[in-house]
């Protein structure tokens, strides 16, 4: 039986939570993944620590936290691409991420090699 869109999205959320905990040492409070055309869009909530929120009170600290967190995630990009390939069967052709120092959310967009959503409908 082929997996549904919802099942794949749940598997991606679970795998990225596990990766965050193992690779970065701390996991998000919640994760929501959505498959949209040839993209997987992931929102991770509760990423920043209390100390990071304090550092983000000025512009220099804010930029430092964003740069540091983005560098950490991008250093594990090969693992992230492998997770998406294993779950979806699709190659990741590009990766985009940013973090909000206001809300503590990270947005990740994986651009896939083909339109996964149309294959699932």
QUIZI-V978650 format. One record per pair of residues at least 24 apart in sequence whose C-alpha atoms are under 10 Angstrom apart, sorted by the first residue. I is the first residue (numbers start at 1). J is the second residue. If there is no record, write none. Layout:
# QUIZI-V978650
I,J
I,J
This chain:
# QUIZI-V978650
2,120
3,87
3,88
3,120
4,120
4,121
5,34
5,35
5,36
5,88
5,116
5,117
5,119
5,120
5,121
6,33
6,34
6,35
6,120
7,87
8,33
8,34
8,35
8,84
8,87
8,88
8,120
9,33
9,34
9,35
9,40
9,41
9,42
9,87
9,88
10,34
11,83
11,84
11,87
11,88
12,40
12,42
12,83
12,84
12,86
12,87
12,88
13,42
13,43
13,44
15,80
15,83
15,84
15,87
16,42
16,44
16,79
16,80
16,83
16,84
17,44
19,76
19,79
19,80
19,83
20,44
20,47
20,73
20,76
20,80
23,72
23,73
23,75
23,76
23,79
24,69
24,72
24,73
24,76
28,104
28,105
28,106
29,105
30,105
31,105
31,106
32,107
33,107
33,108
33,109
34,109
34,117
35,88
35,109
35,110
35,115
35,116
35,117
35,118
35,120
36,111
36,115
36,116
36,117
36,118
37,111
37,112
37,114
37,115
37,116
37,117
37,118
37,119
38,90
38,92
38,93
38,110
38,111
38,112
38,113
38,114
38,115
38,116
38,117
38,118
39,92
39,93
39,94
39,95
39,108
39,109
39,110
39,111
39,112
39,113
39,114
39,115
39,116
39,117
40,84
40,88
40,92
40,95
40,108
40,109
40,110
40,111
40,112
40,116
40,117
41,96
41,97
41,107
41,108
41,109
41,110
41,111
42,97
42,106
42,107
42,108
42,109
42,110
43,97
43,99
43,105
43,106
43,107
43,108
43,109
44,99
44,104
44,105
44,106
44,107
44,108
45,99
45,100
45,103
45,104
45,105
45,106
45,107
46,103
46,104
46,105
46,106
47,99
47,100
47,101
47,103
47,104
47,105
47,106
48,99
48,100
48,101
48,102
48,103
48,104
48,105
48,106
49,104
50,104
52,101
52,104
53,101
53,102
53,103
53,104
55,101
56,101
56,102
57,101
57,102
62,100
62,101
62,102
63,101
65,99
65,101
66,98
66,99
66,100
66,101
67,98
67,99
69,98
69,99
69,106
70,96
70,97
70,98
70,99
70,106
73,97
73,98
73,108
80,110
81,110
81,112
84,110
84,112
85,112
88,112
88,116
89,113
89,116
90,114
90,115
90,116
